[in-house]
């Protein structure tokens, strides 16, 4: 991710946690989709989608690739389709918040339950960004 020091630790157990893998794929597709249209470089969402504290390990790489791709394709489509609106939400925010917004949106979209404590600690700007992404998503769904 461009510019920020934010790192997200990722742990997956497959095949039990398929929704998390699909959400990661959706978030990565979303950032790639937003970056594809012709925007000046200083307004683009980050192309490098993630920084992890450690490699993602799985006992089933083929399943991981399939699930990631299943999430990636709809994320890429939505990111391309709504790129101007999504980039408009991200542009005023620090780059370090861009991917967390995409990731939290993807996790909510894939209906991954959040712990109450964790939700309360999420940066207000991330919460507002995720809410804006939902509004844009539902507008494009109609």
C-alpha positions as CSV (number, residue, x, y, z in Angstrom):
1,X,0.0,0.0,0.0
2,X,1.4,3.4,-0.9
3,X,2.6,5.6,1.9
4,X,1.1,4.3,5.1
5,X,2.6,2.3,8.0
6,X,-0.6,0.4,8.7
7,X,-0.2,-3.3,8.5
8,X,-2.9,-5.9,8.8
9,X,-2.1,-9.3,10.2
10,X,-3.8,-12.0,8.2
11,X,-4.5,-15.5,9.4
12,X,-6.5,-18.0,7.4
13,X,-7.6,-21.6,8.1
14,X,-8.9,-23.3,5.0
15,X,-11.4,-24.5,4.1
16,X,-13.3,-23.3,7.2
17,X,-12.9,-19.6,6.7
18,X,-13.9,-19.2,3.1
19,X,-15.7,-15.9,3.5
20,X,-12.5,-14.2,4.8
21,X,-10.5,-15.4,1.7
22,X,-13.3,-14.1,-0.6
23,X,-13.4,-10.8,1.3
24,X,-9.6,-10.4,0.9
25,X,-10.1,-11.1,-2.8
26,X,-12.9,-8.6,-3.1
27,X,-10.9,-5.9,-1.4
28,X,-7.9,-6.5,-3.6
29,X,-10.1,-6.5,-6.7
30,X,-11.8,-3.3,-5.5
31,X,-8.5,-1.5,-5.2
32,X,-7.3,-2.8,-8.6
33,X,-10.6,-1.8,-10.2
34,X,-10.5,1.7,-8.9
35,X,-6.9,2.1,-10.2
36,X,-7.7,0.9,-13.7
37,X,-9.4,4.0,-15.2
38,X,-7.6,7.1,-16.4
39,X,-7.0,9.0,-13.2
40,X,-4.0,11.3,-12.5
41,X,-1.5,9.3,-10.4
42,X,-1.9,11.6,-7.3
43,X,-5.6,10.7,-7.0
44,X,-5.4,6.9,-7.5
45,X,-6.2,4.4,-4.8
46,X,-3.1,2.3,-4.1
47,X,-2.4,-0.5,-6.6
48,X,-0.4,-2.6,-4.2
49,X,-3.3,-3.9,-2.2
50,X,-2.0,-5.2,1.1
51,X,0.9,-5.4,3.5
52,X,0.9,-8.4,5.8
53,X,3.0,-9.0,8.9
54,X,3.7,-12.6,7.7
55,X,3.0,-14.7,4.7
56,X,-0.5,-16.2,4.2
57,X,-0.2,-19.9,4.9
58,X,-2.8,-22.4,3.9
59,X,-2.9,-26.2,3.7
60,X,-4.9,-25.9,0.4
61,X,-3.3,-23.3,-2.0
62,X,-5.6,-24.3,-4.9
63,X,-8.7,-23.7,-2.8
64,X,-7.2,-20.4,-1.6
65,X,-6.7,-19.3,-5.2
66,X,-10.2,-20.3,-6.2
67,X,-11.9,-18.5,-3.3
68,X,-9.7,-15.4,-3.7
69,X,-10.6,-15.3,-7.4
70,X,-14.3,-15.7,-6.6
71,X,-14.1,-12.6,-4.4
72,X,-11.7,-10.7,-6.7
73,X,-13.8,-10.7,-9.9
74,X,-16.9,-9.0,-8.3
75,X,-14.6,-6.5,-6.4
76,X,-12.8,-5.7,-9.6
77,X,-16.1,-5.2,-11.5
78,X,-17.5,-2.9,-8.8
79,X,-14.3,-1.0,-8.4
80,X,-14.2,-0.3,-12.2
81,X,-17.9,0.5,-12.4
82,X,-17.9,3.0,-9.5
83,X,-14.2,4.1,-9.7
84,X,-14.9,7.9,-9.8
85,X,-17.3,7.8,-6.9
86,X,-15.1,5.5,-4.8
87,X,-11.9,7.5,-5.5
88,X,-13.8,10.7,-4.5
89,X,-14.5,9.1,-1.1
90,X,-10.8,8.1,-0.6
91,X,-9.1,11.2,-2.1
92,X,-9.4,13.4,1.0
93,X,-8.2,10.6,3.4
94,X,-4.7,9.6,4.2
95,X,-3.4,6.7,2.0
96,X,-3.0,4.5,5.1
97,X,-6.8,4.4,5.4
98,X,-7.6,3.5,1.9
99,X,-7.0,-0.3,2.0
100,X,-8.6,-0.7,5.5
101,X,-11.7,0.9,4.2
102,X,-11.8,-1.5,1.2
103,X,-11.1,-4.4,3.5
104,X,-13.8,-3.5,6.1
105,X,-16.3,-2.9,3.3
106,X,-15.4,-6.3,1.7
107,X,-15.8,-8.0,5.1
108,X,-19.2,-6.5,5.7
109,X,-20.2,-7.3,2.1
110,X,-19.2,-10.9,2.7
111,X,-21.1,-10.8,6.0
112,X,-18.1,-11.6,8.2
113,X,-19.2,-11.0,11.8
114,X,-17.2,-8.4,13.8
115,X,-16.5,-8.4,17.5
116,X,-18.3,-5.6,19.3
117,X,-15.0,-4.4,20.9
118,X,-13.2,-4.4,17.5
119,X,-16.0,-2.4,15.9
120,X,-15.8,0.3,18.6
121,X,-12.1,0.8,18.0
122,X,-12.3,1.3,14.2
123,X,-11.3,4.8,13.2
124,X,-14.3,7.1,12.6
125,X,-13.0,8.0,9.1
126,X,-12.8,4.3,8.2
127,X,-16.4,3.9,9.4
128,X,-17.6,6.9,7.3
129,X,-15.6,5.5,4.3
130,X,-17.2,2.1,4.6
131,X,-20.7,3.7,4.9
132,X,-20.0,5.7,1.8
133,X,-18.9,2.6,-0.1
134,X,-22.1,0.8,0.9
135,X,-24.2,3.7,-0.4
136,X,-22.3,3.7,-3.7
137,X,-22.6,-0.1,-3.9
138,X,-26.4,-0.1,-3.4
139,X,-26.8,2.7,-5.9
140,X,-24.9,0.7,-8.6
141,X,-26.8,-2.5,-7.7
142,X,-30.1,-0.9,-8.6
